[in-house]
Amino acid sequence: SGCLKTVVMNDARVFAKMPVGWSFEEACTMPVVWSTVQMGLEELCELKAGQRVLVHAATGGVGIVAVQYAQHVGAVVYATAGRAEKHEYLRGMGVKHTCSSRECKTFGLAMRHALDGQPLHVVMNSLSHQEYIPESLLLLDEGGHFVEIGKRNVWSVERVAAMRPGVVYHVVATDTRMEQDPAWMGRVLCDMAARAKDRAVVPLHRKVFELRSEGVEAFRYLQRAQHIG
């Protein structure tokens, strides 16, 4: 926290050396998103080859890394996105099944058609519009995992259990986990750097702004959801 400074002091346990060959701009795209995906899909869900996973908002930072991770382990990826160019970007990544992140009715119909009667094993959600949560829960298999990484309109454990008692529900918050267990973050980042050597982890697509002169423009760019990565 408090990283927008010239000099930052922090617990040494949260630090790790940058992967060899990465620039500072490339490296700064990854710690939060990789730790979120590693905790959600690997540590909690133990995602496996052949399983079906839905990644919401899949052209965001966490979304892209989640897609890459799922493909790396051999899972079948379903994804949502907004604008047409974002769907095109996902198809370029090899994602065959993409649906709308703006029209829930369209999403539900498209997902059921794509799944063809098969259930999902994992959902990674970051969408804050409420109707997507119950619709996604209905697509999960008994014993499936729903991973919530959003900050707004988050359902409680009790609410999820009342609707889908057979689903395993996780609320993932990297910031909280890092505060409670700094050494965990250090281990995750060292693991990320090791995987980067074999290109199992690659830096995100990014747009670079100069903080002092373009800081406001950068946050407005994010606010308009124009970014990929």
Backbone as numpy.savetxt, mean C-alpha at the origin, in Angstrom:
# Nx Ny Nz CAx CAy CAz Cx Cy Cz
9.51 11.38 12.62 8.67 12.58 12.62 9.55 13.83 12.62
8.98 14.96 12.21 9.73 16.21 12.18 10.91 16.18 11.24
10.74 15.54 10.08 11.89 15.32 9.19 12.12 16.47 8.21
11.22 17.45 8.13 11.42 18.55 7.19 12.29 19.63 7.83
13.52 19.26 8.10 14.49 20.14 8.76 15.84 19.97 8.09
16.73 20.92 8.35 18.09 20.80 7.84 18.84 19.70 8.57
18.63 19.62 9.90 19.27 18.59 10.72 18.18 17.88 11.52
18.20 16.55 11.50 17.20 15.76 12.23 17.91 14.84 13.19
17.45 14.82 14.44 17.95 13.86 15.42 16.86 12.84 15.70
17.25 11.57 15.76 16.26 10.52 15.98 16.93 9.33 16.65
16.12 8.39 17.07 16.60 7.14 17.66 17.43 6.39 16.62
18.65 6.03 16.96 19.55 5.36 16.01 18.96 4.05 15.48
18.06 3.44 16.24 17.52 2.14 15.84 16.62 2.23 14.61
16.14 3.42 14.26 15.25 3.53 13.10 16.02 3.75 11.81
17.34 3.90 11.89 18.14 4.21 10.71 18.70 2.96 10.05
18.91 3.08 8.74 19.61 2.04 7.98 20.30 2.72 6.81
21.39 2.13 6.34 22.09 2.71 5.19 21.26 2.58 3.92
21.37 3.59 3.05 20.65 3.55 1.78 21.15 2.39 0.93
20.26 1.79 0.16 20.70 0.76 -0.79 21.75 1.31 -1.75
22.74 0.51 -2.06 23.82 0.92 -2.97 23.23 1.27 -4.34
23.63 2.41 -4.86 23.19 2.81 -6.19 21.93 3.65 -6.21
21.24 3.78 -5.07 20.05 4.62 -5.02 20.44 6.07 -4.74
19.73 7.00 -5.36 19.90 8.42 -5.03 19.11 8.74 -3.77
19.35 9.92 -3.20 18.55 10.34 -2.04 17.08 10.44 -2.41
16.79 10.95 -3.61 15.39 11.09 -4.03 14.73 9.72 -4.17
15.45 8.76 -4.72 14.89 7.40 -4.83 14.69 6.79 -3.46
15.69 6.95 -2.59 15.62 6.31 -1.27 14.48 6.87 -0.42
14.22 8.17 -0.53 13.19 8.75 0.36 11.78 8.36 -0.05
11.62 7.74 -1.22 10.27 7.28 -1.60 9.86 6.02 -0.85
10.80 5.30 -0.24 10.52 3.92 0.13 10.27 3.57 1.60
10.87 4.22 2.60 10.76 3.68 3.97 9.33 3.48 4.47
8.48 4.48 4.35 7.11 4.35 4.87 6.32 3.33 4.08
6.43 3.40 2.75 5.60 2.50 1.94 6.08 1.05 2.04
7.39 0.83 2.02 7.88 -0.55 2.13 7.53 -1.14 3.49
7.71 -0.38 4.57 7.42 -0.92 5.89 5.93 -1.24 6.03
5.08 -0.44 5.41 3.63 -0.71 5.44 3.31 -2.00 4.71
3.87 -2.17 3.53 3.61 -3.38 2.74 4.21 -4.61 3.42
5.43 -4.48 3.93 6.08 -5.61 4.59 5.27 -6.07 5.80
4.80 -5.09 6.61 4.01 -5.45 7.78 2.66 -6.03 7.37
2.00 -5.40 6.39 0.66 -5.83 6.02 0.62 -7.14 5.27
1.36 -7.24 4.19 1.24 -8.42 3.32 2.15 -9.57 3.71
3.32 -9.27 4.24 4.26 -10.35 4.59 4.10 -10.79 6.04
4.20 -9.84 6.96 4.19 -10.20 8.39 2.81 -10.66 8.87
1.77 -9.92 8.51 0.43 -10.22 9.03 -0.35 -11.21 8.17
-0.29 -11.06 6.84 -1.10 -11.90 5.96 -0.35 -13.11 5.41
0.98 -13.05 5.43 1.79 -14.14 4.86 1.30 -14.49 3.45
1.18 -13.46 2.61 0.67 -13.64 1.25 1.49 -14.67 0.50
0.79 -15.57 -0.22 1.45 -16.69 -0.89 1.11 -16.71 -2.38
1.90 -17.47 -3.10 1.67 -17.66 -4.52 0.29 -18.25 -4.77
-0.39 -17.72 -5.79 -1.70 -18.22 -6.16 -2.86 -17.57 -5.44
-2.59 -16.88 -4.33 -3.67 -16.19 -3.63 -4.10 -14.94 -4.39
-5.35 -14.54 -4.17 -5.91 -13.38 -4.85 -5.94 -12.20 -3.88
-5.33 -11.09 -4.30 -5.24 -9.92 -3.44 -5.76 -8.69 -4.17
-6.59 -7.91 -3.48 -7.11 -6.65 -4.01 -6.35 -5.50 -3.36
-5.74 -4.65 -4.18 -5.03 -3.47 -3.69 -5.80 -2.23 -4.12
-6.38 -1.53 -3.15 -7.09 -0.29 -3.46 -6.10 0.85 -3.64
-6.50 1.83 -4.47 -5.65 3.00 -4.76 -4.25 2.55 -5.14
-4.18 1.67 -6.13 -2.94 0.94 -6.41 -1.86 1.75 -7.10
-2.14 2.99 -7.50 -1.07 3.80 -8.09 -0.49 4.79 -7.09
-0.92 4.72 -5.83 -0.25 5.48 -4.78 1.03 4.77 -4.38
1.78 5.37 -3.47 3.06 4.79 -3.07 2.93 3.39 -2.52
2.09 3.22 -1.50 1.90 1.89 -0.91 1.30 0.95 -1.94
0.38 1.45 -2.75 -0.27 0.62 -3.75 0.69 0.00 -4.73
1.60 0.81 -5.28 2.55 0.30 -6.27 3.46 -0.74 -5.65
3.97 -0.46 -4.44 4.86 -1.41 -3.79 4.09 -2.69 -3.42
2.84 -2.55 -3.01 2.02 -3.73 -2.71 1.83 -4.59 -3.95
1.58 -3.96 -5.08 1.43 -4.69 -6.35 2.74 -5.41 -6.68
3.85 -4.71 -6.57 5.16 -5.31 -6.87 5.44 -6.50 -5.94
5.14 -6.33 -4.66 5.39 -7.40 -3.70 4.51 -8.62 -4.03
3.22 -8.37 -4.28 2.30 -9.47 -4.58 2.73 -10.22 -5.83
3.14 -9.48 -6.85 3.61 -10.13 -8.07 4.88 -10.94 -7.81
5.75 -10.41 -6.97 7.01 -11.09 -6.66 6.78 -12.45 -5.99
5.75 -12.52 -5.12 5.49 -13.80 -4.45 4.58 -14.71 -5.27
4.05 -14.19 -6.40 3.23 -15.02 -7.26 1.74 -14.96 -7.00
1.28 -13.92 -6.28 -0.15 -13.75 -6.04 -0.81 -13.15 -7.28
-2.13 -13.30 -7.37 -2.92 -12.72 -8.46 -3.45 -11.37 -7.98
-3.15 -10.31 -8.71 -3.44 -8.95 -8.25 -4.69 -8.38 -8.94
-5.57 -7.82 -8.12 -6.69 -7.01 -8.57 -6.47 -5.62 -7.97
-6.83 -4.57 -8.72 -6.47 -3.23 -8.25 -7.55 -2.22 -8.59
-7.60 -1.14 -7.80 -8.47 -0.01 -8.13 -7.62 1.23 -8.34
-8.15 2.13 -9.17 -7.49 3.41 -9.44 -8.54 4.38 -9.96
-8.13 5.65 -10.07 -9.07 6.69 -10.50 -9.00 6.95 -12.00
-8.16 7.90 -12.39 -8.12 8.34 -13.77 -7.65 7.25 -14.73
-8.00 7.43 -16.01 -7.68 6.42 -17.03 -6.19 6.16 -17.14
-5.36 7.22 -17.01 -3.92 7.02 -17.14 -3.35 6.18 -15.99
-4.04 6.20 -14.84 -3.60 5.37 -13.72 -3.90 3.89 -14.00
-5.03 3.63 -14.62 -5.33 2.25 -15.02 -4.32 1.77 -16.06
-3.96 2.66 -16.97 -2.98 2.32 -17.99 -1.62 2.01 -17.36
-1.26 2.78 -16.36 0.01 2.55 -15.65 0.01 1.17 -15.01
-1.10 0.80 -14.38 -1.19 -0.52 -13.74 -1.12 -1.65 -14.77
-1.76 -1.46 -15.91 -1.68 -2.48 -16.96 -0.24 -2.63 -17.45
0.50 -1.50 -17.46 1.90 -1.55 -17.82 2.74 -2.32 -16.81
2.24 -2.40 -15.56 2.90 -3.19 -14.53 2.52 -4.67 -14.60
1.58 -4.99 -15.49 1.17 -6.38 -15.61 -0.09 -6.74 -14.84
-0.80 -5.72 -14.33 -2.06 -5.97 -13.61 -3.19 -6.10 -14.62
-3.80 -7.27 -14.70 -4.84 -7.52 -15.70 -6.21 -7.01 -15.27
-6.46 -6.98 -13.96 -7.81 -6.66 -13.47 -7.78 -5.34 -12.70
-8.28 -4.26 -13.31 -8.36 -2.98 -12.62 -9.80 -2.50 -12.60
-10.19 -1.85 -11.51 -11.55 -1.36 -11.32 -11.52 0.08 -10.82
-12.69 0.70 -10.76 -12.80 2.09 -10.36 -12.65 2.27 -8.85
-11.89 3.31 -8.45 -11.81 3.68 -7.04 -12.73 4.86 -6.73
-13.60 5.21 -7.67 -14.50 6.36 -7.51 -15.97 5.98 -7.56
-16.31 4.93 -8.28 -17.70 4.49 -8.41 -17.84 3.11 -7.81
-18.39 3.03 -6.61 -18.41 1.75 -5.89 -19.29 0.72 -6.58
-20.42 1.15 -7.15 -21.30 0.19 -7.82 -20.57 -0.42 -9.02
-19.89 0.41 -9.78 -19.11 -0.08 -10.92 -18.01 -1.02 -10.46
-17.37 -0.66 -9.35 -16.31 -1.49 -8.78 -16.84 -2.87 -8.42
-17.96 -2.92 -7.71 -18.52 -4.19 -7.27 -18.85 -5.11 -8.42
-19.48 -4.57 -9.45 -19.84 -5.38 -10.61 -18.59 -5.88 -11.34
-17.62 -4.99 -11.52 -16.40 -5.36 -12.24 -15.61 -6.42 -11.48
-15.53 -6.28 -10.15 -14.78 -7.26 -9.36 -15.45 -8.63 -9.41
-16.75 -8.68 -9.29 -17.43 -9.97 -9.32 -17.27 -10.65 -10.68
-17.26 -9.83 -11.72 -17.03 -10.40 -13.06 -15.60 -10.93 -13.17
-14.63 -10.16 -12.68 -13.22 -10.57 -12.77 -12.94 -11.82 -11.92
-13.56 -11.88 -10.75 -13.32 -13.02 -9.85 -14.04 -14.29 -10.31
-15.14 -14.11 -11.03 -15.88 -15.24 -11.60 -16.22 -16.29 -10.54
-16.77 -15.82 -9.42 -17.22 -16.72 -8.37 -16.17 -17.10 -7.35
-14.92 -16.70 -7.57 -13.86 -17.01 -6.61 -13.72 -15.88 -5.59
-13.41 -16.19 -4.34 -13.24 -15.14 -3.34 -11.82 -14.60 -3.31
-11.67 -13.43 -2.72 -10.35 -12.87 -2.46 -9.76 -13.48 -1.19
-8.45 -13.48 -1.11 -7.77 -13.91 0.11 -7.32 -12.72 0.96
-6.99 -11.60 0.30 -6.48 -10.42 1.00 -7.02 -9.16 0.33
-7.40 -8.19 1.14 -7.72 -6.83 0.67 -6.82 -5.86 1.41
-6.14 -4.97 0.67 -5.39 -3.87 1.29 -6.14 -2.59 0.95
-6.71 -1.96 1.97 -7.58 -0.80 1.76 -6.97 0.50 2.26
-7.16 1.56 1.47 -6.81 2.90 1.91 -7.88 3.91 1.51
-8.96 3.42 0.91 -10.04 4.32 0.47 -10.88 4.75 1.66
-11.16 6.04 1.71 -11.89 6.57 2.88 -13.40 6.63 2.66
-13.88 6.46 1.40 -15.34 6.47 1.21 -15.90 5.14 1.71
-16.86 5.29 2.59 -17.32 4.17 3.42 -17.84 2.97 2.63
-18.48 3.19 1.48 -19.13 2.07 0.80 -18.14 1.04 0.29
-16.89 1.42 0.07 -15.91 0.47 -0.44 -15.52 -0.58 0.61
-15.59 -0.23 1.88 -15.20 -1.18 2.91 -16.16 -2.37 2.96
-17.48 -2.16 3.12 -18.37 -3.33 3.14 -18.37 -4.10 1.83
-18.28 -3.39 0.72 -18.27 -4.07 -0.57 -17.04 -4.97 -0.70
-15.89 -4.50 -0.22 -14.66 -5.29 -0.27 -14.71 -6.46 0.70
-15.30 -6.24 1.87 -15.42 -7.32 2.85 -16.25 -8.48 2.30
-17.27 -8.16 1.52 -18.13 -9.20 0.96 -17.39 -10.07 -0.06
-16.31 -9.55 -0.62 -15.55 -10.29 -1.63 -14.53 -11.25 -1.03
-14.31 -11.14 0.29 -13.28 -11.95 0.95 -13.76 -13.36 1.29
-12.84 -14.29 1.23 -13.08 -15.66 1.64 -13.16 -15.74 3.17
-13.77 -16.81 3.70 -13.71 -17.06 5.13 -12.25 -17.26 5.53
-11.83 -16.57 6.57 -10.43 -16.64 6.97 -9.54 -15.69 6.20
-10.12 -14.91 5.26 -9.35 -13.93 4.50 -8.95 -12.76 5.38
-8.01 -11.95 4.87 -7.45 -10.83 5.62 -7.86 -9.50 5.01
-8.32 -8.58 5.85 -8.60 -7.21 5.43 -7.60 -6.30 6.13
-6.72 -5.68 5.35 -5.66 -4.82 5.89 -6.05 -3.36 5.65
-6.30 -2.64 6.72 -6.68 -1.22 6.64 -5.45 -0.36 6.90
-5.06 0.45 5.91 -3.91 1.34 6.09 -4.31 2.81 6.08
-5.62 3.07 5.95 -6.10 4.45 5.91 -6.14 5.09 7.29
-6.42 6.37 7.31 -6.50 7.13 8.55 -7.90 7.69 8.79
-8.73 7.72 7.76 -10.07 8.30 7.88 -11.14 7.23 7.70
-12.25 7.38 8.46 -13.39 6.46 8.37 -12.98 4.99 8.55
-12.05 4.78 9.48 -11.57 3.42 9.74 -12.60 2.67 10.59
-12.94 1.46 10.17 -13.90 0.66 10.93 -13.22 0.06 12.16
-14.04 -0.15 13.19 -13.53 -0.81 14.39 -13.50 -2.32 14.16
-12.77 -3.01 15.02 -12.71 -4.47 14.97 -14.12 -5.05 15.16
-14.87 -4.45 16.08 -16.22 -4.94 16.38 -17.16 -4.79 15.18
-17.02 -3.69 14.47 -17.91 -3.46 13.32 -17.62 -4.45 12.20
-16.34 -4.70 11.95 -15.97 -5.68 10.93 -16.46 -7.07 11.33
-16.27 -7.42 12.61 -16.67 -8.74 13.09 -18.18 -8.95 12.99
-18.93 -7.88 13.20 -20.39 -7.98 13.12 -20.85 -8.28 11.69
-20.12 -7.74 10.71 -20.51 -7.95 9.31 -19.90 -9.22 8.74
-18.61 -9.45 9.00 -17.90 -10.61 8.48 -17.08 -11.26 9.59
-17.72 -12.05 10.45 -17.01 -12.64 11.59 -15.87 -13.56 11.21
-15.86 -14.08 9.98 -14.81 -14.99 9.58 -13.58 -14.33 8.99
-13.60 -12.99 8.89 -12.48 -12.26 8.28 -11.51 -11.80 9.36
-10.22 -11.89 9.07 -9.18 -11.40 9.98 -8.90 -9.94 9.62
-9.04 -9.05 10.60 -8.97 -7.61 10.35 -7.71 -7.02 10.98
-6.94 -6.28 10.19 -5.72 -5.64 10.67 -5.78 -4.14 10.37
-5.49 -3.31 11.35 -5.30 -1.88 11.12 -3.80 -1.62 11.22
-3.19 -1.24 10.11 -1.74 -1.08 10.02 -1.39 0.40 10.08
-0.54 0.77 11.03 -0.09 2.17 11.17 1.41 2.15 11.42
2.19 2.40 10.38 3.64 2.34 10.51 4.17 3.36 11.50
3.56 4.55 11.52 4.04 5.60 12.43 3.92 5.16 13.89
2.79 4.57 14.25 2.59 4.09 15.61 3.54 2.94 15.93
3.68 2.00 15.00 4.55 0.85 15.21 6.00 1.30 15.41
6.44 2.30 14.63 7.81 2.78 14.73 8.07 3.44 16.07
7.08 4.18 16.59 7.22 4.81 17.90 7.31 3.76 19.01
6.50 2.72 18.89 6.46 1.69 19.92 7.65 0.75 19.86
8.20 0.54 18.66 9.27 -0.43 18.48 10.26 0.08 17.42
11.11 1.05 17.78 12.05 1.61 16.80 12.94 0.57 16.14
13.34 -0.45 16.89 14.22 -1.47 16.33 13.55 -2.23 15.19
12.23 -2.35 15.24 11.49 -3.01 14.16 11.71 -2.26 12.85
11.60 -0.92 12.89 11.80 -0.14 11.67 13.21 -0.33 11.12
14.19 -0.32 11.99 15.56 -0.54 11.53 15.73 -1.86 10.83
15.13 -2.91 11.40 15.22 -4.25 10.78 14.54 -4.27 9.41
13.39 -3.63 9.33 12.64 -3.60 8.07 13.44 -2.88 6.99
14.06 -1.76 7.35 14.83 -1.00 6.36 16.09 -1.75 5.93
16.75 -2.43 6.86 17.91 -3.24 6.48 17.49 -4.37 5.54
16.34 -4.97 5.81 15.81 -6.02 4.95 15.50 -5.47 3.56
14.93 -4.26 3.52 14.63 -3.62 2.24 15.90 -3.41 1.42
16.95 -2.91 2.08 18.22 -2.66 1.40 18.81 -3.96 0.85
18.67 -5.04 1.62 19.18 -6.34 1.16 18.42 -6.81 -0.08
17.12 -6.63 -0.08 16.32 -7.06 -1.24 16.59 -6.18 -2.45
16.96 -4.92 -2.20 17.26 -4.01 -3.30 18.46 -4.48 -4.11
19.39 -5.21 -3.48 20.57 -5.71 -4.19 20.17 -6.64 -5.33
19.10 -7.40 -5.14 18.62 -8.33 -6.17 17.47 -7.74 -6.98
17.20 -6.44 -6.76 16.11 -5.72 -7.42 14.74 -6.34 -7.12
14.63 -7.02 -5.98 13.32 -7.47 -5.51 12.53 -6.27 -4.99
13.24 -5.20 -4.63 12.63 -3.93 -4.24 13.27 -2.85 -5.10
12.45 -2.04 -5.76 12.96 -0.95 -6.60 12.30 0.36 -6.19
12.98 1.49 -6.38 12.41 2.78 -5.97 11.12 3.10 -6.71
10.30 3.91 -6.07 9.02 4.30 -6.66 9.18 5.31 -7.79
8.22 5.29 -8.70 8.02 6.39 -9.65 7.82 7.66 -8.82
8.44 8.76 -9.21 8.41 9.96 -8.36 8.45 11.23 -9.18
7.97 12.30 -8.59 8.09 13.65 -9.14 8.78 14.48 -8.06
9.86 15.14 -8.42 10.70 15.82 -7.44 10.42 17.32 -7.42
10.21 17.88 -6.23 10.03 19.31 -6.01 11.17 19.81 -5.12
11.54 21.07 -5.29 12.51 21.70 -4.41 11.73 22.29 -3.23
12.03 21.83 -2.02 11.17 22.13 -0.87 11.01 23.62 -0.61
12.11 24.36 -0.61 12.02 25.77 -0.22 11.20 26.60 -1.21
11.37 26.35 -2.50 10.69 27.18 -3.50 9.40 26.56 -4.02
9.25 25.23 -3.90 8.09 24.56 -4.49 7.30 23.73 -3.48
7.53 23.97 -2.20 6.87 23.17 -1.18 5.35 23.22 -1.24
4.80 24.42 -1.36 3.34 24.58 -1.42 2.80 23.89 -2.67
3.47 24.11 -3.80 3.04 23.46 -5.05 3.04 21.95 -4.92
4.05 21.41 -4.22 4.14 19.96 -4.04 2.94 19.41 -3.28
2.57 20.08 -2.17 1.43 19.60 -1.39 0.11 19.77 -2.14
0.01 20.81 -2.95 -1.20 20.98 -3.77 -1.29 19.88 -4.83
-0.16 19.49 -5.36 -0.10 18.40 -6.34 -0.63 17.11 -5.70
-0.20 16.85 -4.47 -0.72 15.69 -3.74 -2.21 15.82 -3.46
-2.63 17.01 -3.07 -4.03 17.26 -2.71 -4.96 16.96 -3.88
-4.50 17.25 -5.09 -5.32 17.02 -6.28 -5.25 15.57 -6.77
-4.51 14.74 -6.06 -4.35 13.32 -6.39 -3.87 13.13 -7.84
-2.94 13.99 -8.25 -2.40 13.89 -9.60 -1.26 12.90 -9.68
-0.69 12.52 -8.54 0.56 11.77 -8.53 0.36 10.28 -8.76
1.39 9.68 -9.33 1.56 8.23 -9.37 2.83 7.95 -8.60
2.76 7.06 -7.61 3.93 6.80 -6.79 3.88 7.57 -5.49
